[in-house]
């Protein structure tokens, strides 16, 4: 087993992301290269939350478009993980995410229904305004018992905080620094675990709420 491929037991680490699409109606001054039956320009995307860069652990994202598109399987190897196109119809797009090799994680797939037309209570107004339509969902990558390498990649940012702390605590030995790292890592795990539990609780409450509302 190569170094870093060992799995960390009893540990779960999550990374939030959003995926979906934006669409705008094409205007009169559209490029002559766009086929005349196309009505909208749209972008389907997968990205981190709050500008988070997913590329440290996401190797590539494959967007599978409707067969009416040439090369309907679009593989994006670096951020931004997105595809921009023009077209006339809505359809389902599969978004398959491949992780970096060190993660030793299976790829995951999400499905997004491309939205071109305004929907919801403001739909009519938005239609006449030619407003941008956005349809996106929040989700989380959940890594159970991640490899050491993946754990390192995912926690790099928080490690980067250490040098500043070090300068405040001058007589700090490597030994105690390592202990401190272990403590931080434990605390991080506990926080992640709490977040996971609370997220589950929220889901349960939401389901109960929906069930009550449907009575
Ligand atoms: C529909 N079931 O009928 C859907 C299919 C397909 C949309 C929508 C292709 C553009 C092109 C395009 O917009 N396809 O490559 O010419 O609504």
Boltz pocket constraint, residues with backbone or C-beta under 6 A from the ligand:
constraints:
  - pocket:
      binder: B
      contacts: [[A, 35], [A, 66], [A, 68], [A, 69], [A, 70], [A, 86], [A, 87], [A, 88], [A, 89], [A, 90], [A, 91]]
      max_distance: 6.0
